[in-house]
């Protein structure tokens, strides 16, 4: 196909229209390439290979909600890429006094955290989400409830190994209490967008903060049997629990 000669087409009107289409296509492609080039140049000018653009975007949102509060930072000792067992770079925990005093955990690592000039045109960063988890203090918990960190890392293992992500109103069984070796009927969970953290734009694409909400064995069965949906359940729970804080004694 020769776009500029357009041989074999005698009707000048058709030839003229086809030239316009070819030219329009050429201009569109050129603009896309130019925008990508300028975007990458701007990115490289702003960041170095030692920077963490994705992580900085998350930290900025956390600061918007929690100000100068320093979270408890549970870092992974051996990176997953180097043979470590835990996929997440870290899990952080804030003490929230909103609604009821509770722990507010946030994962760091489902999204693209580090310098990556090849990710600037991505619509979503990494898996496109980070997981948050709010839960009321539990009587058997120490001052720092490490069980929630292990729980979130186990979910991360499923995601990284299967390549399957989550979104609003997805639901899943934990195959037992979400706090292991605990007498609780919270044995499954669903997801909603975190009411405070929401969704952010990062240099590597969008990141949604999906909040995990613990549900009972019966609620899981009911959702699975389509007696009601995960959305209907969470909306009902929000009546008395707007932030959807998980209560292991429920």
N, C-alpha and C positions, 0 to 999 in steps of 0.2 A: 504494500500500500504506500503510495507516494502522496503525502498530504498537500504539497504545494503545487504540483503539476495537475493532480486529479485527472489523469488521462482516461479517455474512454467515456467521459461524461460530457455530452454535447450541450445540454441545457445550461445556459449561463447562470440562470437564477438558482438552480440547484448547486452548481459549482460555487457560487458566491456564498450560499448558506453553509456549505460544507467547509469552506475556508474559515468562516466565522467559528464553527464548532471546533475545528482543529486549533485555531488560534486561541480560543477561549480555554480549551483544555491545556494548551501549552502554557498559558499565563497562570492558570490555577496551579499546575504542578510547580512552576517556577516560584510562585509566592509561597507555597508550602515548604519548598526546599530552603528558600531565603529565610522564612520565619524560623525554621528549625535551626538554621545556621546562626542566626542572630541570637536566638534563645540559648544555644549552647555557648556562644561567645560570652554572653552576659553571665551565664552560670559559672563559667571558668574564671571570669574576672572577679566574681563575688566570692567564690569558694575555692579552697585548695584541697588537695587529696587528704589532708589531715582533718578536714571539717566533717561535721555530722548534720547536714541540712535537714534530713528527715527527723532526726532526734530533736533538733532545735525547734522545729515546728510543733512537735508534741509538747516539749517543755514550755513553750510559749502559751499553749492552751491550758496546760496544768496551772501555770502561774496566774492566768486569767481567773481561774476558779479558786485556787488556794493561796494566792498571794505569795508571801515569803515563807510559807510552811515548807520545811524540808521533809520529803517523804522518806520512809524507810526503804532502802534500796537493796534488793536481793539480786545481786549480780551472778551470772553464770561463771563458774570458775574456769572451765575449759570450753572454749567456743565450740558450737555444734559443727562448724566447718572443719575444725581440727580434731574431730573425733569425740567431742564431748557428748554427754547423754541428753542434755537439755537444749532444745532448739531456740528458746527465747534468750535474747541478750540479757534481759533483766525483767524483774517484776517489781513494781513500786507500790507502796501503800501509804495512803493519806488517812488522817483521822478527820472524819467529817462530823459536824454537829448539826447538819441540816436534817430536818424532819426528826430523826432520832440519832443519837450518837452511834456511829458505826464506822467500820473499816471500809475504805474505798481502794480496792486493788486495781492496778492497771498494768497490762503487759507491755513490754517493749521488745519488738522483734518480729511481729507478723508483717510489718511494713518495711519499706526500704529506708534504713536509717542513715547510711553512710554515703560519702561522696560517690556519685554515679552519674557521669555526664551522659550516659546512654539511656538514662531513665527519664529525661526531662520531657519527653513527649508522651509518656505513659498516662493513661487516664486514671489508673489506680496505682497506688504505691504498694508494691509487694502483693500480698493477698488482699489488700484494700481495706484492712481493718486492724484494730487492736481490740483486745477484750478487756472489759472492766467487770468488776465483781464487788458488790456491796453486801456486807453481812453484819448482822448484829453481833456484839460480843457474846461468846458462848462460855458457860460456866467453867468448862474444862480447858479453855484456851489459856495459854501462857500470855504474857504481856504482848508478845509478837507472834501471832498465829501463823506459823510457817506452813500449816496444812494447806492453806489456800494457795500458797505459792506452788507447792507440789501438785495440787489439783490443776492449776492453770498450765503448768509445764506438761502434765499428762495430756491435756487437751491439745497443746501445741504439738506433741509427738504425733497425735492422730492426724492433725492437719498437714504437717510437714511430710509424713510418711505416705499419706494417701493423696495429697495434693488437693484435697477437698476443703473449701472454706465454709464460712457461715454467713448468714444474713439475718435480717429481722424475721422473727417468728419461726426460725428453724428450731427444732427440738431434738433432744437426744437423751438416751438413758445413760446413767453413770455406772450401770451394772453393780449397784450397791450404794450405800450412803456416800454423799459427796465428801463428807468428812469421814475418812475411813475409821473403822473400829468405834463407831459412834451410834448410839441408839437414836436415830432420826429417820423420819419418813421422807426426807428430802433426798430422793434417789435419782433424780433426772433434772434436766434444765432446758430452758428456752432462751432466746435472745431478743432483745429490743435495743434500739439506739439509746445510748446513755442520755438521760434528760439534760444533764449539764454539759457533758463533753461534746455531744453531737457529732458533727463531721467537720473536718478541716481540709484545706488545700495545702499541699506541701510542694516543694520543688520537684518531687518525684511522682506527683499525682494525689488523688483524694485518699483520705483515711477516715473511715467511719469507726467510732468507738462503740462497739457492740457490747451491751451490758448483759452478762449472764445472770439469769434469775432462776433460783432453785425451785423445783416443783415436786409435788408429792408423787408417790407411786401411782395413786389412783388418777391424779390429773394427767399423768403421762399416758396411762391406758385410755383415758377418755379422749385425749387429743388423737392418739393413734387410731382409735375406733371412730373418729370423726363425730363424736357427740358434741364437741365444740372445738373451736380452733385455738391455737396458741395465742393469736391476737385477741380473741374474745376473753380468754383466761387472763391475760395480762391487763387488759382494759378493766376487767372486773376487779382485779387485785389493786389497781391504782386508786380505787375509790377510797380505801383506807391506808394505802401504802403508795403514795404518788411516786416515790423514787425507786420503788420495787427493790427494797432491801430484803435480802434473803434472811429468813428466820429459821434456824435449824430446829426450833421447837414447835413450828407450825404443824 
